[in-house]
Amino acid sequence: MIALPRFAVGMIMARKLVAADNPHDAIFASRCGTWLSPNNVRRQWREAGADADLAWVTPHTFRKTAATLIKEETDTKSAAAQLGHSSEEVTATYYIAKPAQAPDVSDILERLGTDRGRRPAPRIAQ
């Protein structure tokens, strides 16, 4: 079982009210009440993304965003569980965004230039 945030539950409940009647009680059924074709969903997503200048956004983008946020707030294990992965390794490798900038460790590296009773070595020009 996966718990959903309130905004998602609200959206799904609202969608259920307007969903076409169908024998599967599907929330995202076609206009005819049949299952949506994955190819049609992908095509509709590409069209909507192009119209909104968001062609770069894919379902993978959403999953990666969710996994990264969960990992930053909790841990990789929780992110993997949310995505339904049996391995944290898959989640860490493919879904958790790597930092765009290295952490600021300049204070640590500053020790390399600290005058410890001696004058610093002269710089070598190249």
Secondary structure, 3 states (H helix, E strand, C coil): CCCCCHHHHHHHHHHHHHCCCCCCCCCCCCCCCCCCCHHHHHHHHHHHHHHCCCCCCCHHHHHHHHHHHHHHHCCHHHHHHHHCCCCHHHHHHHCCCCCCCCCCCHHHHHHHHCCCCCCCCCCCCC
